[in-house]
C-alpha cells in the first residue's frame, strides 16, 4: 500500500498547495464517500450478524470478512488523507501502527477473493463434498491464515526498520506514507516482489476456478451462470485492487497529459485507487445476491415501515390519549 498520493503537497509534487477552500472541499468529499460506503457496509455486517442463515454459511462469512477489511482500509486511508492536509506530519510510531493495519487490510483483500473463488468452485464442481470441505470452522481457519500470510509481507519491513533506524527516528515526525517510513532499499524491493507473487497466485486461482466452472457448465443452469459471473466480478475487484500497485505509472501518465493539473490528478488518483474498489464489494453480494438483498431491504425499510404502519400509528394515538 503506497499512500504517497494522499497529500498533494509531497516533496515530489513541488511546493504546490491547495487553497484552503479547495482542501476543505476535497476532504469533505472523501469523508462523505467514506461515510456513505461504510454505512452500506455496516448495514451488511449488521444483517449478517442478525441471521443465522448467513453466520452458518462459509460463503457469507468470507464476504463479511472482505467487507470488514474494506471498512477498516477505507476508514484508515481517509484518516491518513485528512491528517496529510490538517497536520502534514505525525509521530512516526503512531504512523507505523496506522500503516501496518492499513497494509494488512489491503493485502487481505486479494487473498480473500481467492478464497471466495475456491469456495464457489467447490460449490459448483464438487457439490457433494462442499458441506464437508467448506465448514464454518475451516472458514475461520482460512481467515486466520489470510492474516498470517499478510503479516509475513509487512513484518520483515518492521524488523528492518527497527534494526536500521536510530531510536530518535521513532520519536520524530514524518509524513505518514509507506515510502517515507519503511524507506530501506530492501523493503522497497521486497514490497514489489511480494506484490507480484501475491497477485500472480491470486490470478492463477481465479483463472483456474473460472475455466473449471466454465467447462462444468454444459447444462448452463442458472446457478452455474451465476457462479461464472461471480468469478468475473471477483476478477474485476482484483483489477481494482491492482490499481494500488500501478498507481505511480497511472499518475505519471495523467501528469504527462495534464501537466498543469498536478493537484487535481493526485486527488483523482486517490479517489480511484483508494475509494472506488471499496464500493464494489457491497454491490457483488449486498445488492446482487438475492437472499442478502432480501434481508438487507427488510432491515433498511424496517423502521420506516413500523413508523408508518397504520396499527402502530393508531396504537400511539391511543397511548397518548390514555396519558
C-alpha positions in Angstrom: 0.0 0.0 0.0 1.5 3.3 -1.1 0.0 6.4 0.4 2.2 8.9 -1.4 -0.9 10.1 -3.3 -2.7 11.1 -0.1 -1.3 14.6 0.1 -0.9 16.9 -2.9 1.9 18.7 -1.2 4.5 16.0 -1.0 8.1 16.8 -1.9 7.6 15.0 -5.2 4.9 17.4 -6.0 6.9 20.5 -5.5 5.7 23.4 -3.4 2.1 23.3 -4.7 -0.5 23.5 -2.0 -4.3 23.6 -2.3 -6.2 26.7 -1.4 -8.0 26.4 1.9 -11.4 26.2 0.3 -10.2 23.5 -2.1 -8.6 21.5 0.6 -11.7 21.6 2.7 -13.9 20.6 -0.3 -11.7 17.6 -1.1 -11.7 16.4 2.5 -15.5 16.8 2.7 -15.9 14.8 -0.5 -13.6 12.0 0.8 -15.2 11.9 4.2 -18.7 11.8 2.7 -17.8 8.9 0.4 -16.3 7.1 3.3 -19.4 7.5 5.5 -21.8 6.5 2.7 -19.8 3.4 1.7 -19.3 2.3 5.3 -22.9 2.9 6.1 -23.9 0.4 3.4 -21.1 -2.0 4.6 -22.2 -1.6 8.2 -25.8 -2.5 7.2 -24.4 -5.6 5.6 -22.4 -6.6 8.7 -25.5 -6.0 10.9 -27.7 -8.1 8.6 -25.1 -10.9 8.7 -24.9 -10.9 12.5 -28.7 -10.9 12.9 -29.5 -14.0 10.8 -28.1 -17.5 11.4 -28.6 -18.3 7.7 -25.6 -16.1 7.0 -23.4 -16.9 10.0 -23.5 -20.6 9.3 -22.6 -20.2 5.6 -18.9 -20.1 4.7 -19.6 -18.0 1.6 -21.1 -15.2 3.6 -18.5 -15.4 6.3 -15.8 -14.8 3.7 -17.8 -12.0 2.2 -18.3 -10.2 5.6 -14.6 -10.6 6.2 -14.0 -8.8 2.9 -16.4 -6.1 3.9 -14.8 -5.6 7.3 -11.4 -5.3 5.6 -12.8 -2.7 3.2 -14.3 -0.7 6.1 -11.0 -0.8 8.0 -9.0 0.1 5.0 -11.3 2.9 4.0 -11.5 4.5 7.4 -7.7 4.5 7.9 -6.9 5.8 4.4 -9.5 8.6 4.9 -7.9 9.3 8.3 -4.5 9.5 6.7 -5.8 11.7 3.9 -7.3 14.2 6.4 -4.1 14.1 8.5 -2.0 14.8 5.5 -3.9 18.1 5.0 -4.5 19.1 8.6 -1.2 18.1 10.2 1.0 17.0 7.3 3.4 15.2 9.6 2.7 13.0 12.7 4.6 10.9 15.2 6.4 8.1 13.4 5.5 5.4 16.0 1.8 6.3 15.6 2.2 6.4 11.9 3.7 2.9 11.8 0.7 1.5 13.7 -1.7 3.1 11.2 0.3 1.9 8.2 0.7 -1.7 9.4 -3.1 -2.1 10.0 -3.9 -0.5 6.6 -1.4 -2.6 4.7 -2.6 -5.8 6.3 -6.2 -4.9 5.4 -5.2 -4.1 1.8 -3.2 -7.3 1.4 -6.0 -9.4 2.8 -8.4 -8.3 0.0 -6.9 -10.3 -2.9 -6.3 -13.4 -0.7 -9.9 -13.2 0.5 -11.1 -13.0 -3.2 -9.1 -16.1 -3.9 -10.7 -18.0 -1.0 -14.2 -16.9 -2.2 -13.4 -18.1 -5.7 -12.3 -21.5 -4.4 -15.5 -21.8 -2.3 -17.5 -21.0 -5.4 -15.6 -23.6 -7.5 -16.2 -26.3 -4.8 -19.9 -25.5 -4.6 -20.4 -25.9 -8.4 -17.8 -28.5 -9.4 -17.7 -30.7 -6.2 -21.2 -30.1 -4.7 -21.3 -33.4 -2.9 -18.2 -32.6 -0.9 -18.9 -28.9 -0.4 -20.6 -29.4 3.0 -17.6 -31.5 4.2 -14.8 -29.2 2.8 -16.4 -25.8 3.4 -17.3 -25.8 7.0 -17.6 -22.8 9.3 -14.6 -23.9 11.4 -12.4 -24.3 8.3 -13.6 -20.9 7.0 -12.4 -19.2 10.2 -9.1 -21.1 10.0 -8.7 -19.8 6.4 -9.4 -16.2 7.5 -6.7 -16.7 10.2 -4.2 -18.0 7.6 -5.0 -14.9 5.4 -4.0 -12.6 8.2 -0.8 -14.7 8.9 0.2 -14.6 5.2 -0.4 -10.8 5.0 1.7 -10.4 8.2 4.6 -12.2 6.6 4.6 -9.5 4.0 4.8 -6.5 6.3 6.6 -7.7 9.5 10.0 -8.1 7.8 9.8 -4.4 6.9 9.1 -3.6 10.6 12.1 -5.7 11.7 14.3 -3.9 9.1 13.1 -0.6 10.3 13.9 -1.4 14.0 17.3 -2.7 13.0 18.4 0.2 10.7 16.9 3.4 12.2 18.0 5.3 15.2 15.7 5.4 18.3 15.1 9.2 17.8 13.5 8.4 14.4 10.6 6.8 16.1 10.0 9.9 18.2 10.3 12.3 15.2 7.5 13.5 13.0 7.2 12.4 9.3 4.7 12.5 6.5 2.8 9.2 7.0 3.4 7.3 3.9 4.9 3.8 3.4 7.9 5.0 1.3 8.6 7.7 3.9 8.7 5.4 6.9 9.8 2.0 5.5 12.4 3.6 3.4 15.0 0.9 3.2 16.0 -0.2 -0.3 15.5 -3.8 0.7 12.0 -3.0 1.9 11.1 -1.4 -1.4 12.4 -4.3 -3.4 10.7 -6.9 -1.1 7.4 -5.0 -1.3 7.4 -5.1 -5.1 8.4 -8.8 -5.2 5.7 -9.8 -2.6 3.0 -7.9 -4.6 4.0 -9.7 -7.8 4.0 -13.1 -6.1 0.6 -12.5 -4.3 -1.2 -11.2 -7.4 0.1 -13.9 -9.7 -1.0 -16.5 -7.2 -4.5 -15.0 -6.9 -4.9 -14.5 -10.7 -3.9 -18.2 -11.2 -6.6 -19.3 -8.8 -9.2 -17.0 -10.4 -8.4 -18.3 -13.9 -8.4 -21.9 -12.8 -11.7 -21.7 -11.0 -13.4 -19.7 -13.7 -12.4 -22.2 -16.5 -13.3 -25.2 -14.4 -16.7 -23.7 -13.8 -17.0 -22.8 -17.5 -16.2 -26.4 -18.5 -18.7 -27.7 -16.0 -21.4 -25.5 -17.4 -22.6 -28.0 -20.0 -26.2 -27.6 -18.8 -25.8 -23.9 -18.5 -28.0 -23.8 -15.4 -28.8 -20.6 -13.7 -26.7 -21.5 -10.7 -23.6 -22.2 -12.8 -24.1 -19.0 -14.8 -24.3 -17.0 -11.6 -21.1 -18.7 -10.3 -19.3 -17.8 -13.5 -20.4 -14.2 -13.2 -19.4 -14.1 -9.6 -15.8 -15.2 -10.5 -15.7 -12.5 -13.2 -16.8 -9.9 -10.6 -14.0 -11.1 -8.3 -11.6 -10.6 -11.2 -12.9 -7.0 -11.6 -12.4 -6.5 -7.8 -8.9 -7.8 -8.1 -8.2 -5.4 -11.1 -9.3 -2.5 -9.0 -7.1 -3.7 -6.1 -4.2 -3.8 -8.5 -4.6 -0.1 -9.2 -2.8 0.4 -5.9 0.4 -1.2 -7.4 0.2 0.6 -10.8 -0.8 4.0 -9.3 2.6 5.6 -9.8 2.6 4.8 -13.5 -1.0 5.7 -13.9 -0.5 9.0 -12.1 2.6 9.9 -14.1 0.7 9.1 -17.3 -2.0 11.5 -16.4 0.5 14.2 -15.3 2.2 13.8 -18.7 -1.2 14.5 -20.4 -2.3 17.2 -17.9 1.0 18.7 -16.5 -0.8 21.8 -15.2 -3.3 19.8 -13.2 -0.9 18.3 -10.7 -3.1 18.7 -7.6 -6.3 17.5 -9.3 -4.6 14.5 -10.8 -3.3 13.3 -7.4 -6.7 13.7 -5.8 -8.4 11.9 -8.7 -5.9 9.0 -8.4 -6.5 8.8 -4.6 -10.3 8.5 -5.1 -10.0 6.0 -7.9 -7.4 3.8 -6.2 -8.4 4.0 -2.5 -12.2 4.6 -2.6 -13.6 3.1 -5.8 -12.6 -0.5 -5.1 -14.3 -0.3 -1.7 -17.6 0.5 -3.4 -17.8 -2.7 -5.4 -18.0 -5.3 -2.6 -21.4 -4.2 -1.4 -22.7 -4.5 -4.9 -21.4 -8.0 -5.5 -23.3 -9.6 -2.6 -25.3 -6.9 -0.9 -27.3 -6.0 -4.0 -26.7 -8.8 -6.4 -27.2 -11.8 -4.0 -31.0 -12.3 -3.8 -31.0 -13.7 -0.2 -28.8 -11.0 1.1 -30.7 -8.3 -0.7 -34.0 -9.6 0.8 -32.7 -9.3 4.3 -30.9 -6.0 3.8 -34.1 -4.5 2.4 -36.0 -5.8 5.4 -33.6 -4.1 7.8 -33.3 -0.8 5.9 -37.1 -0.5 5.5 -37.9 -1.8 8.9 -38.0 1.5 10.8 -39.9 3.3 8.0 -42.4 0.5 7.8 -43.0 0.4 11.5 -43.2 4.1 11.8 -45.8 4.4 9.0 -47.8 1.3 9.8 -51.5 2.1 10.5 -51.7 -0.1 13.5 -48.6 1.5 15.0 -50.0 5.0 14.4 -53.4 4.2 16.0 -51.7 2.5 19.0 -49.5 5.5 19.5 -52.6 7.8 19.4 -54.4 5.6 22.0 -51.4 5.7 24.3 -51.3 9.4 24.1 -55.0 9.7 24.9 -54.6 7.4 27.9 -51.8 9.6 29.1 
